[in-house]
Amino acid sequence: MIDAVGKPQSILLLGGASDMGLAVVEEFLSRGSARVVLAARGGEDMTSAKDRMNAAGATEVTTVAFDALDFDSHPAVFDEIWAGGDIDIAIVAFGLLGDNEQQWQNQKLAVQAVQVNYTGAVSVGVLLAERMKKQGHGQIVAFSSVAGEMVRRSNFVYGSAKAGLDGFYRMLGEALRGTGVRVLTVRPGQARTNMTKDLDDAPLTVDKEVVARAIAKGVDDRKTVIWVHPLFRPIMLVLKHLPQFVLRKLPI
């Protein structure tokens, strides 16, 4: 279980090679050692991720083959994960950004993006809730996006999937009230990670370590939703109430 000073004994990262997800695990490991399970696509080179976890102080690092799109395999994957014992914190960090202009004009690419970002996330969310309810404790951290709070023309395939993920995990937290299991939905903007290294900084872009610290604090404070950068909350509130003809003139 997570102790009184916020130190977990075991951490699961779904999306085990995610630069952002690994930064979150590193933040929790800075509080003390823990067992780490990295669930990532079979065949993916996990050497660097395992080295990062060992350097951060993990007592044990195991890898599990996980394909977000192979929904039928997920129950068996979770059997393998839980065979090692309870999981205190589970981080849902896998996702697919892609090129919006290609996606909305290519059925295959659009379906792939939505299945990874939404259907896959729902699949693991249901299984996490089931397992954690049974053990009587646990913290789920799910990566949504500010793009899901207000779906914009510039990335509406990705944003629409994240909107679905956001709604699912927020209400999953409500459904789990009183069970000992908590859910934190994280709405980051652009963060400096391996995935965004070739992109110019957008407004309010932050380092991945900033996101990781905000998540750890959100878990400590028993938050259900956090924004990173916090200014996104009032900005999105305003944007959501602007008429479409005004939004068309904005570079979003």
Residue frames relative to the residue before (quaternion, step in Angstrom):
aa qw qx qy qz dx dy dz
M 1.0000 0.0000 0.0000 0.0000 0.00 0.00 0.00
I 0.5454 -0.5679 0.4831 0.3829 3.58 -1.28 0.28
D 0.3365 -0.7794 0.4899 0.1984 3.59 -0.63 1.09
A 0.7722 -0.4046 0.2495 0.4216 3.55 -1.36 0.02
V 0.7208 0.3908 -0.2507 0.5147 3.60 1.15 -0.43
G 0.6313 -0.5997 0.3166 0.3763 3.57 1.20 0.49
K 0.4921 0.6611 -0.4291 0.3698 3.58 1.22 0.41
P 0.2380 -0.7719 0.5704 0.1491 3.61 -0.63 1.04
Q 0.4234 -0.6828 0.5301 0.2712 3.54 -1.26 0.39
S 0.7970 0.0869 -0.0350 0.5966 3.58 1.19 -0.50
I 0.0933 -0.7944 0.6001 -0.0048 3.54 -1.04 0.92
L 0.1445 -0.7667 0.6218 0.0674 3.56 -0.97 0.95
L 0.0913 -0.7739 0.6252 0.0440 3.55 -0.92 0.97
L 0.1539 -0.7660 0.6220 0.0514 3.55 -0.56 1.26
G 0.6720 0.2530 -0.2720 0.6406 3.48 -0.18 1.42
G 0.0306 0.9044 -0.4255 0.0123 3.50 1.06 0.94
A 0.6922 0.4342 -0.2861 0.5005 3.58 1.21 -0.28
S 0.4158 0.7306 -0.4552 0.2933 3.60 1.29 0.01
D 0.4528 -0.6960 0.4917 0.2622 3.57 -0.72 1.09
M 0.6721 0.4871 -0.2913 0.4757 3.57 0.97 -0.88
G 0.6548 0.5160 -0.3110 0.4564 3.56 0.94 -0.87
L 0.6532 0.5107 -0.3099 0.4652 3.58 0.97 -0.83
A 0.6178 0.5378 -0.3449 0.4584 3.59 1.07 -0.67
V 0.6288 0.5202 -0.3324 0.4727 3.59 1.07 -0.72
V 0.6464 0.5046 -0.3226 0.4728 3.58 0.93 -0.85
E 0.6313 0.5365 -0.3266 0.4549 3.59 0.97 -0.84
E 0.6314 0.5361 -0.3343 0.4497 3.58 1.00 -0.80
F 0.6893 0.4532 -0.2911 0.4844 3.61 0.90 -0.83
L 0.6346 0.5259 -0.3354 0.4563 3.60 1.07 -0.65
S 0.5651 0.5970 -0.3889 0.4159 3.60 1.17 -0.43
R 0.6381 0.5190 -0.3194 0.4706 3.59 1.27 -0.32
G 0.7386 -0.2933 0.2093 0.5698 3.56 1.29 -0.29
S 0.6473 -0.5628 0.3554 0.3714 3.55 -1.18 0.53
A 0.0164 0.7803 -0.6243 0.0338 3.55 -1.24 0.55
R 0.5148 -0.5937 0.5145 0.3431 3.53 -1.32 0.32
V 0.1308 -0.8092 0.5721 0.0278 3.58 -0.88 1.00
V 0.1146 -0.7588 0.6389 0.0531 3.55 -1.02 0.93
L 0.1284 -0.7861 0.6032 0.0410 3.56 -0.76 1.11
A 0.1002 -0.7956 0.5971 0.0212 3.58 -0.56 1.19
A 0.1592 0.7940 -0.5591 0.1779 3.57 -0.47 1.23
R 0.7095 -0.4626 0.3221 0.4228 3.53 -1.29 0.28
G 0.5301 -0.6339 0.4617 0.3224 3.56 -0.98 0.83
G 0.7710 0.3168 -0.2495 0.4930 3.56 -0.92 0.89
E 0.5472 0.6061 -0.4065 0.4098 3.58 1.24 -0.24
D 0.4528 -0.6865 0.4972 0.2765 3.59 -0.92 0.89
M 0.1056 -0.8310 0.5461 0.0076 3.55 -0.46 1.25
T 0.3244 0.7835 -0.4843 0.2151 3.59 1.26 0.17
S 0.6889 0.4823 -0.2869 0.4587 3.58 0.81 -1.00
A 0.6532 0.5134 -0.3164 0.4579 3.59 0.95 -0.87
K 0.6648 0.4935 -0.3071 0.4693 3.60 0.92 -0.85
D 0.6275 0.5322 -0.3307 0.4622 3.58 1.03 -0.78
R 0.6430 0.5228 -0.3228 0.4573 3.58 0.99 -0.83
M 0.6770 0.4929 -0.2946 0.4605 3.56 0.93 -0.88
N 0.6478 0.5049 -0.3217 0.4711 3.59 0.98 -0.78
A 0.6582 0.5066 -0.3045 0.4663 3.57 0.99 -0.86
A 0.6710 0.4988 -0.2916 0.4647 3.60 1.13 -0.66
G 0.6455 -0.5748 0.3104 0.3957 3.59 1.23 -0.13
A 0.3252 0.7472 -0.5210 0.2540 3.60 1.16 0.41
T 0.4355 -0.6881 0.5139 0.2697 3.57 -1.02 0.78
E 0.7778 -0.0198 0.0538 0.6258 3.55 1.17 -0.67
V 0.0829 -0.7798 0.6191 0.0418 3.56 -1.02 0.82
T 0.0062 0.7879 -0.6151 0.0278 3.56 -0.71 1.09
T 0.2513 -0.7553 0.5868 0.1486 3.55 -1.18 0.60
V 0.1210 -0.7729 0.6219 0.0345 3.53 -1.14 0.78
A 0.4336 -0.6900 0.5125 0.2707 3.58 -0.93 0.88
F 0.0770 0.7983 -0.5852 0.1197 3.57 -0.73 1.14
D 0.0777 -0.7760 0.6258 0.0082 3.55 -0.79 1.09
A 0.4103 -0.7487 0.4666 0.2310 3.57 -0.44 1.22
L 0.7125 0.4635 -0.2554 0.4608 3.58 1.11 -0.63
D 0.6296 0.5075 -0.3396 0.4804 3.59 1.24 -0.24
F 0.1445 -0.8613 0.4820 0.0705 3.54 0.53 1.25
D 0.6503 0.5395 -0.3254 0.4244 3.59 0.96 -0.78
S 0.6622 0.5153 -0.3054 0.4502 3.59 1.16 -0.51
H 0.5109 0.7074 -0.4036 0.2750 3.59 1.17 -0.47
P 0.6382 0.5198 -0.3672 0.4332 3.68 0.83 -0.72
A 0.6651 0.4896 -0.3076 0.4726 3.60 0.97 -0.80
V 0.6052 0.5416 -0.3519 0.4654 3.59 1.06 -0.67
F 0.6821 0.4767 -0.2898 0.4729 3.58 0.94 -0.85
D 0.5716 0.5557 -0.3810 0.4683 3.59 1.13 -0.52
E 0.6651 0.5023 -0.2949 0.4673 3.56 0.96 -0.90
I 0.6502 0.5172 -0.3199 0.4553 3.58 0.94 -0.86
W 0.7472 0.4189 -0.2314 0.4611 3.57 0.76 -1.03
A 0.4789 0.6563 -0.4459 0.3757 3.61 1.24 -0.13
G 0.6746 0.4929 -0.2878 0.4682 3.57 1.20 -0.51
G 0.6985 -0.4269 0.2729 0.5053 3.60 1.26 -0.04
D 0.7367 -0.4110 0.3048 0.4421 3.54 -1.35 0.07
I 0.2684 -0.7139 0.6207 0.1818 3.54 -1.31 0.46
D 0.3154 -0.7743 0.5237 0.1634 3.57 -0.76 1.07
I 0.7894 0.0672 -0.0144 0.6100 3.58 0.97 -0.89
A 0.0661 -0.7718 0.6319 0.0230 3.56 -0.94 0.97
I 0.1464 -0.8015 0.5786 0.0375 3.56 -0.74 1.11
V 0.1938 -0.7740 0.5971 0.0827 3.57 -0.66 1.16
A 0.1145 0.8531 -0.4860 0.1515 3.53 0.04 1.36
F 0.4988 0.6451 -0.4553 0.3575 3.62 1.18 0.09
G 0.1850 0.7838 -0.5776 0.1335 3.54 -1.17 0.55
L 0.2497 -0.7477 0.5998 0.1375 3.52 -1.33 0.28
L 0.2607 -0.7784 0.5543 0.1374 3.57 -0.67 1.12
G 0.0200 -0.8499 0.5250 0.0398 3.58 0.56 -1.12
D 0.5594 -0.5826 0.4812 0.3407 3.53 -1.41 -0.05
N 0.4127 -0.7491 0.4618 0.2351 3.57 -0.44 1.21
E 0.6709 0.5106 -0.3144 0.4363 3.61 0.91 -0.86
Q 0.6414 0.4707 -0.3244 0.5116 3.57 1.15 -0.50
Q 0.6665 0.5486 -0.3144 0.3950 3.56 0.88 -0.95
W 0.7363 0.4360 -0.2783 0.4363 3.59 0.71 -0.95
Q 0.7081 0.4017 -0.2604 0.5191 3.58 1.29 -0.16
N 0.7029 0.3627 -0.2440 0.5612 3.57 1.32 0.21
Q 0.3977 -0.7657 0.4538 0.2227 3.56 -0.29 1.30
K 0.6578 0.5262 -0.3174 0.4355 3.59 0.89 -0.89
L 0.6859 0.4771 -0.2853 0.4695 3.58 0.89 -0.93
A 0.6426 0.5284 -0.3245 0.4500 3.58 1.00 -0.81
V 0.6714 0.4899 -0.2980 0.4695 3.58 0.89 -0.93
Q 0.6278 0.5373 -0.3379 0.4506 3.59 0.97 -0.81
A 0.6709 0.5042 -0.3020 0.4522 3.59 0.87 -0.95
V 0.6858 0.4771 -0.2897 0.4669 3.58 0.89 -0.89
Q 0.6588 0.5071 -0.3242 0.4514 3.60 0.95 -0.75
V 0.6542 0.4857 -0.3203 0.4833 3.60 0.98 -0.75
N 0.7745 0.4187 -0.2072 0.4266 3.56 0.65 -1.15
Y 0.7839 0.2848 -0.1663 0.5261 3.59 1.09 -0.56
T 0.7419 0.4161 -0.2638 0.4548 3.59 0.48 -1.14
G 0.6506 0.5116 -0.3155 0.4641 3.59 0.93 -0.83
A 0.6617 0.5086 -0.2993 0.4625 3.55 1.01 -0.83
V 0.6334 0.5057 -0.3290 0.4846 3.59 1.06 -0.71
S 0.6237 0.5595 -0.3367 0.4296 3.57 0.94 -0.88
V 0.7270 0.4090 -0.2563 0.4883 3.60 0.77 -0.97
G 0.5915 0.5838 -0.3670 0.4179 3.59 1.11 -0.60
V 0.6492 0.5066 -0.3103 0.4750 3.57 0.97 -0.88
L 0.6835 0.4845 -0.2856 0.4654 3.59 0.94 -0.89
L 0.6216 0.5268 -0.3404 0.4693 3.60 1.05 -0.70
A 0.6516 0.5143 -0.3159 0.4595 3.57 0.93 -0.89
E 0.6463 0.5305 -0.3138 0.4499 3.56 0.94 -0.90
R 0.7060 0.4663 -0.2689 0.4603 3.59 0.81 -1.00
M 0.7066 0.4680 -0.2781 0.4520 3.56 0.86 -0.94
K 0.5836 0.5508 -0.3701 0.4680 3.59 1.09 -0.60
K 0.6654 0.5159 -0.2989 0.4492 3.55 0.95 -0.91
Q 0.7136 0.4225 -0.2664 0.4913 3.60 0.98 -0.76
G 0.4705 -0.7337 0.3884 0.2991 3.58 1.30 -0.22
H 0.7757 0.1680 -0.1301 0.5943 3.59 1.22 0.22
G 0.3683 0.7343 -0.5327 0.2034 3.54 -1.29 0.25
Q 0.2133 -0.7494 0.6164 0.1139 3.52 -1.29 0.55
I 0.1428 -0.7624 0.6276 0.0676 3.56 -0.84 1.05
V 0.0852 -0.7611 0.6419 0.0391 3.57 -0.98 0.92
A 0.0450 -0.8216 0.5679 -0.0190 3.59 -0.55 1.16
F 0.3323 -0.7478 0.5440 0.1854 3.55 -0.85 1.01
S 0.0840 -0.7368 0.6708 0.0074 3.51 -0.65 1.24
S 0.3234 -0.7253 0.5577 0.2416 3.61 -1.00 -0.74
V 0.5631 -0.5507 0.4698 0.3987 3.55 -1.20 0.39
A 0.5674 0.6004 -0.3784 0.4176 3.58 1.20 -0.49
G 0.6675 0.4975 -0.2953 0.4688 3.57 1.17 -0.54
E 0.5835 0.5782 -0.3705 0.4335 3.58 1.20 -0.41
M 0.7713 -0.0233 0.0008 0.6361 3.56 1.15 -0.69
V 0.2917 -0.7811 0.5278 0.1621 3.56 -0.37 1.24
R 0.1378 -0.8202 0.5549 0.0174 3.54 -0.70 1.16
R 0.6717 -0.5185 0.3607 0.3871 3.55 -1.23 0.53
S 0.6671 0.5609 -0.3102 0.3797 3.59 0.92 -0.86
N 0.8140 0.0359 -0.0213 0.5793 3.63 1.12 -0.50
F 0.1467 0.8684 -0.4677 0.0757 3.57 0.99 0.84
V 0.5724 0.5541 -0.4086 0.4454 3.63 1.12 -0.34
Y 0.6766 0.4628 -0.2644 0.5081 3.56 0.86 -0.99
G 0.6860 0.5110 -0.2886 0.4301 3.58 0.83 -0.99
S 0.6513 0.5129 -0.3298 0.4517 3.59 0.98 -0.79
A 0.6421 0.5070 -0.3226 0.4761 3.59 1.05 -0.72
K 0.6637 0.4934 -0.3038 0.4731 3.57 0.98 -0.82
A 0.5870 0.5540 -0.3712 0.4590 3.60 1.12 -0.56
G 0.6520 0.5031 -0.3070 0.4771 3.56 1.01 -0.79
L 0.6389 0.5201 -0.3164 0.4703 3.56 0.96 -0.89
D 0.6430 0.5434 -0.3154 0.4380 3.56 0.92 -0.96
G 0.6943 0.4713 -0.2806 0.4660 3.57 0.81 -0.97
F 0.6380 0.5320 -0.3352 0.4445 3.58 0.97 -0.81
Y 0.7391 0.4297 -0.2603 0.4487 3.60 0.68 -1.01
R 0.6020 0.5358 -0.3772 0.4564 3.61 1.05 -0.57
M 0.7239 0.4148 -0.2545 0.4891 3.58 0.89 -0.85
L 0.5394 0.5737 -0.4102 0.4600 3.59 1.19 -0.34
G 0.6284 0.5316 -0.3274 0.4640 3.56 1.04 -0.75
E 0.6458 0.5022 -0.3189 0.4787 3.56 1.04 -0.75
A 0.6567 0.5184 -0.3109 0.4509 3.58 0.95 -0.86
L 0.7176 0.4519 -0.2413 0.4719 3.59 1.13 -0.66
R 0.3756 0.7342 -0.4932 0.2770 3.59 1.23 0.03
G 0.8064 0.2648 -0.2215 0.4801 3.54 -0.96 0.96
T 0.6178 0.5680 -0.3433 0.4218 3.60 1.27 -0.07
G 0.5353 -0.6011 0.4213 0.4179 3.58 1.24 -0.37
V 0.6467 0.4801 -0.3087 0.5060 3.57 1.34 -0.03
R 0.1176 -0.7980 0.5895 0.0423 3.58 -0.89 0.96
V 0.2021 -0.7670 0.6004 0.1018 3.54 -1.23 0.60
L 0.0976 -0.7680 0.6316 0.0405 3.55 -0.96 0.96
T 0.1627 -0.7689 0.6138 0.0744 3.57 -0.74 1.11
V 0.1792 -0.8094 0.5572 0.0490 3.56 -0.66 1.17
R 0.1146 -0.7935 0.5968 0.0330 3.57 -0.83 1.05
P 0.0237 0.8167 -0.5754 0.0360 3.59 0.11 1.22
G 0.3881 -0.6224 0.6044 0.3109 3.48 -1.36 0.28
Q 0.7679 -0.2850 0.2257 0.5274 3.57 -1.03 -0.68
A 0.0850 -0.7735 0.6272 0.0339 3.56 -0.99 0.90
R 0.4885 -0.6536 0.4915 0.3042 3.55 -1.14 0.62
T 0.2035 0.7563 -0.5836 0.2144 3.54 -0.30 1.35
N 0.7113 -0.4125 0.3242 0.4678 3.57 -1.29 -0.05
M 0.6394 0.5526 -0.3281 0.4222 3.59 1.06 -0.75
T 0.7782 0.3383 -0.1667 0.5021 3.60 1.05 -0.72
K 0.3538 0.7862 -0.4623 0.2074 3.59 1.26 0.12
D 0.7076 0.4404 -0.2647 0.4851 3.60 1.14 -0.53
L 0.6047 0.5547 -0.3521 0.4502 3.59 1.29 0.04
D 0.4946 -0.6082 0.5214 0.3370 3.55 -1.20 0.55
D 0.5698 -0.5868 0.4403 0.3703 3.58 -1.13 0.60
A 0.2958 -0.7133 0.6096 0.1792 3.53 -0.99 0.93
P 0.6734 -0.4515 0.3537 0.4665 3.62 -1.21 0.13
L 0.8470 0.1392 -0.1519 0.4901 3.55 -1.08 0.91
T 0.2761 0.7468 -0.5456 0.2614 3.59 1.11 0.63
V 0.0993 -0.8018 0.5890 0.0191 3.58 -0.97 0.90
D 0.5693 -0.5618 0.4669 0.3771 3.55 -1.29 0.27
K 0.6179 -0.5753 0.3864 0.3714 3.57 -1.13 0.62
E 0.6084 0.5651 -0.3514 0.4325 3.58 1.11 -0.60
V 0.5997 0.5481 -0.3510 0.4655 3.58 1.15 -0.60
V 0.6444 0.5073 -0.3113 0.4800 3.56 0.99 -0.86
A 0.6558 0.5281 -0.3110 0.4408 3.57 0.91 -0.92
R 0.6664 0.4891 -0.3066 0.4718 3.60 0.92 -0.85
A 0.6389 0.5254 -0.3277 0.4565 3.58 1.01 -0.79
I 0.6422 0.5164 -0.3220 0.4661 3.58 1.02 -0.77
A 0.6539 0.5098 -0.3198 0.4585 3.58 0.88 -0.89
K 0.6586 0.4874 -0.3094 0.4826 3.58 0.99 -0.80
G 0.6271 0.5389 -0.3351 0.4517 3.59 1.03 -0.74
V 0.6330 0.5067 -0.3206 0.4897 3.58 1.05 -0.74
D 0.6441 0.5287 -0.3199 0.4509 3.59 0.92 -0.90
D 0.7468 0.4118 -0.2043 0.4806 3.55 0.94 -0.97
R 0.4166 -0.7365 0.4394 0.3017 3.59 1.32 0.11
K 0.2231 0.7865 -0.5343 0.2148 3.55 1.02 0.86
T 0.3505 -0.7189 0.5554 0.2277 3.55 -1.25 0.43
V 0.7814 0.0695 -0.0321 0.6194 3.59 1.19 -0.58
I 0.0231 0.7739 -0.6327 -0.0166 3.57 -1.07 0.74
W 0.2820 -0.7196 0.6112 0.1705 3.52 -1.32 0.54
V 0.0046 0.7745 -0.6325 0.0046 3.57 -1.04 0.78
H 0.4811 -0.2547 -0.7771 0.3157 1.75 -0.84 2.36
P 0.5877 -0.6171 0.3757 0.3641 3.67 -0.94 0.78
L 0.5946 0.5926 -0.3690 0.3989 3.61 1.12 -0.56
F 0.5228 0.6379 -0.4207 0.3778 3.59 1.20 -0.32
R 0.5876 0.6037 -0.3809 0.3810 3.59 1.04 -0.62
P 0.7292 0.3816 -0.2726 0.4984 3.67 0.69 -0.88
I 0.6036 0.5639 -0.3677 0.4272 3.59 1.06 -0.66
M 0.6939 0.4679 -0.2768 0.4722 3.57 0.86 -0.94
L 0.5886 0.5685 -0.3669 0.4424 3.57 1.10 -0.63
V 0.6689 0.4813 -0.2917 0.4857 3.56 1.01 -0.85
L 0.6744 0.5183 -0.3045 0.4288 3.59 0.82 -1.01
K 0.6470 0.5472 -0.3253 0.4197 3.58 0.99 -0.81
H 0.7309 0.4175 -0.2346 0.4862 3.58 1.15 -0.51
L 0.5040 0.6211 -0.4435 0.4044 3.57 1.25 0.20
P 0.4999 -0.6431 0.4768 0.3305 3.60 -1.02 0.69
Q 0.6519 -0.5624 0.3469 0.3720 3.55 -1.13 0.65
F 0.6437 0.5328 -0.3491 0.4241 3.61 0.96 -0.72
V 0.6251 0.4976 -0.3386 0.4970 3.59 1.19 -0.45
L 0.6454 0.5361 -0.3188 0.4410 3.58 0.94 -0.89
R 0.6043 0.5766 -0.3571 0.4181 3.60 1.08 -0.70
K 0.6898 0.4815 -0.2763 0.4647 3.59 1.13 -0.59
L 0.6258 0.5416 -0.3380 0.4481 3.59 1.27 -0.21
P 0.4847 -0.6851 0.4630 0.2854 3.60 -1.07 0.71
I 0.4379 0.6887 -0.4684 0.3385 3.60 0.69 1.06
